Amino acid sequence: MIHASVFFVSTGFLSIFNIEDLIRYGGLLLVCLVVYANTGLFFCFFLPSGAVLFAAGVFAATGELHSNIFLICILLIASSVLGNLTGYWFGHKTGPSLYRRKDSRFFRRQYLVKTEEFYDKRGRLALIAAFFLPIIRTFSPIVAGIIGLKLQRFITTMVVGSTAWILSFVFAGYILGSRPWLKPWLKYIVIAVILFITIPLAVRIIKEFRKPGKEKG
């Protein structure tokens, strides 16, 4: 289990301190790929998409991300919806076999169980609320596909949820980045926000991956 912990620590470290450079050199395409992967590929549940969205908003305001803020939001919403459709399709195709899948470095059965429990407790609002919760956000569309949620209802909810999630994070960064007097401190503010969003997730992931080792011990 040590190598798993080291892997996620190193991944979290790189994600935290290189997001600015990754967005600066990867541009909007990279941001869209992060959103798509985090909402559609179960093995990308650890990606700090919230921090990336916030940083994208800041860079859009400062001009380092050379795209109109509304175009950025439209493309990111589309990436989120497409990612969720991918997750839904995957869940629909694999179905119960996922619950029988062995735990691995990139997959934990209990994430599916916790997401399904979240559905049961929150009902219809779960699909929208899931966008604002790490891990749940990634496995939510997969569970929706497994339980056979009607596609039309799923798509409608995904558009609403994706819009709320993307706009809230991107515009929070944009509003902050639009304050000239904050410019000297922007780098530190972005790092602080990234740390605030990423560290709790990284700690949670490491704890979850160390549980089996303790139980076996």
C-alpha positions in Angstrom: 0.0 0.0 0.0 3.0 2.3 0.4 3.5 2.6 -3.4 -0.2 3.6 -3.8 0.1 6.3 -1.2 3.3 7.6 -2.7 1.7 7.6 -6.1 -1.2 9.8 -4.9 0.9 12.1 -2.8 3.2 12.7 -5.8 0.2 13.2 -8.1 -1.4 15.6 -5.7 1.8 17.5 -5.3 2.3 17.9 -9.0 -1.3 18.9 -9.5 -1.2 21.5 -6.8 2.0 23.3 -7.8 1.8 22.9 -11.6 -1.8 23.8 -12.4 -0.8 27.4 -13.4 1.9 26.1 -15.8 -0.3 23.3 -17.1 -3.1 25.8 -18.0 -0.7 28.4 -19.3 0.9 26.0 -21.7 -2.0 23.5 -22.3 -4.6 26.2 -22.6 -8.4 25.7 -22.7 -8.0 22.3 -24.3 -6.2 20.9 -21.2 -8.9 22.4 -18.9 -11.6 20.7 -21.0 -9.8 17.4 -20.9 -9.5 17.5 -17.1 -13.2 18.2 -16.7 -14.1 15.4 -19.2 -11.8 12.9 -17.5 -12.9 13.8 -14.0 -16.6 13.4 -14.8 -16.4 10.5 -17.2 -13.4 8.2 -16.4 -13.6 6.4 -13.0 -9.8 6.1 -12.8 -9.5 9.9 -13.0 -11.5 10.6 -9.8 -8.4 12.1 -8.1 -8.1 15.0 -10.6 -8.5 18.4 -8.9 -11.1 19.7 -11.4 -12.5 22.3 -9.1 -9.1 23.9 -8.6 -8.5 23.8 -12.4 -11.8 25.5 -13.1 -11.1 28.2 -10.5 -7.6 28.8 -12.0 -9.1 29.0 -15.5 -11.4 31.7 -14.4 -8.5 33.7 -12.9 -6.4 33.3 -16.0 -9.4 34.3 -18.2 -9.7 37.5 -16.2 -6.0 38.3 -16.4 -5.8 37.5 -20.1 -3.4 34.6 -19.7 -6.1 32.3 -21.0 -6.8 33.7 -24.5 -10.5 33.0 -24.8 -13.8 34.8 -24.1 -15.1 33.9 -20.6 -18.5 32.8 -22.1 -16.8 30.6 -24.7 -14.8 29.0 -21.9 -17.9 28.3 -19.9 -19.8 26.8 -22.9 -16.9 24.5 -23.8 -16.4 23.4 -20.2 -20.1 22.7 -19.8 -20.1 20.7 -23.0 -17.0 18.8 -21.7 -18.8 18.0 -18.4 -21.9 16.8 -20.1 -19.9 14.7 -22.5 -17.9 13.2 -19.6 -21.1 12.4 -17.8 -22.5 10.7 -20.8 -19.4 8.6 -21.1 -19.7 7.6 -17.4 -23.4 6.8 -17.9 -22.6 4.6 -21.0 -19.9 2.8 -19.1 -22.1 2.1 -16.2 -25.0 1.0 -18.4 -22.7 -1.4 -20.3 -20.8 -2.8 -17.4 -23.6 -2.9 -14.9 -23.3 -5.4 -12.0 -19.9 -6.5 -13.2 -18.4 -3.3 -11.7 -19.6 -4.4 -8.3 -17.8 -7.6 -8.7 -14.6 -5.9 -9.9 -11.6 -6.3 -7.6 -10.2 -3.3 -5.8 -7.1 -1.8 -7.4 -5.0 1.3 -7.4 -7.5 3.2 -9.6 -10.8 1.6 -8.5 -12.6 1.1 -5.2 -15.9 -0.7 -5.0 -16.9 1.3 -2.0 -17.0 4.5 -4.0 -19.8 3.0 -6.1 -21.6 1.9 -2.9 -21.2 5.3 -1.3 -22.5 7.0 -4.4 -25.5 4.8 -4.6 -26.2 5.5 -0.9 -25.9 9.2 -1.7 -28.5 8.8 -4.4 -30.9 7.1 -2.0 -30.6 9.8 0.6 -30.7 12.8 -1.8 -33.1 11.6 -4.4 -33.5 13.7 -7.5 -31.1 16.5 -6.3 -28.3 13.9 -6.0 -27.3 14.2 -9.7 -26.9 18.0 -9.4 -25.4 18.0 -5.9 -22.9 15.4 -6.9 -21.0 17.9 -9.1 -19.8 19.7 -6.0 -18.5 16.6 -4.3 -15.1 15.0 -5.2 -15.2 11.2 -6.0 -19.1 11.3 -5.9 -18.9 13.6 -9.0 -16.9 10.9 -10.9 -19.0 7.9 -9.9 -22.4 9.5 -10.1 -23.0 9.1 -13.8 -21.7 5.5 -13.7 -24.2 4.6 -11.0 -27.0 6.4 -12.9 -26.1 4.1 -15.9 -26.1 1.0 -13.7 -29.5 1.7 -12.1 -30.9 2.5 -15.6 -31.9 6.1 -15.1 -33.8 7.3 -18.1 -31.4 8.9 -20.6 -33.6 12.0 -21.3 -33.9 12.8 -17.6 -30.2 12.1 -17.1 -29.1 14.5 -19.9 -31.4 17.3 -18.7 -30.1 17.0 -15.2 -26.5 16.8 -16.4 -26.9 20.1 -18.3 -28.3 21.8 -15.3 -25.7 20.4 -12.9 -22.8 21.0 -15.2 -23.9 24.6 -15.8 -24.2 25.3 -12.1 -20.9 23.7 -11.3 -18.9 25.3 -14.1 -20.3 28.8 -13.7 -19.8 28.9 -10.0 -16.2 27.8 -10.0 -15.1 29.7 -13.2 -16.8 32.9 -12.3 -15.5 32.8 -8.7 -12.0 32.8 -10.2 -12.9 35.4 -12.9 -14.3 37.8 -10.3 -11.3 37.5 -8.2 -8.9 37.8 -11.1 -10.7 40.9 -12.3 -9.6 42.9 -9.2 -6.5 44.8 -10.2 -5.5 45.5 -6.6 -5.3 41.8 -6.0 -2.9 41.2 -9.0 0.3 41.0 -6.8 -1.3 38.4 -4.6 -3.1 36.4 -7.3 -0.5 33.7 -7.5 -0.7 33.1 -3.7 -4.5 33.2 -3.7 -4.7 30.6 -6.5 -2.2 28.3 -4.7 -4.2 28.7 -1.5 -7.5 27.8 -3.2 -5.9 24.9 -4.9 -4.5 23.7 -1.6 -7.8 24.1 0.1 -9.6 22.1 -2.6 -6.9 19.4 -3.3 -5.4 18.6 0.1 -8.6 17.2 1.8 -9.2 15.1 -1.3 -5.6 13.8 -1.4 -5.8 13.0 2.4 -9.1 11.2 1.9 -7.8 9.1 -1.0 -4.6 8.1 0.9 -6.6 7.1 3.9 -9.0 5.0 1.8 -6.2 3.2 0.0 -4.4 2.5 3.3 -7.5 0.9 4.9 -7.1 -2.6 3.3 -3.5 -2.7 4.4 -4.4 -2.0 8.0 -7.2 -4.6 7.9 -4.9 -7.2 6.6 -2.3 -6.3 9.2 
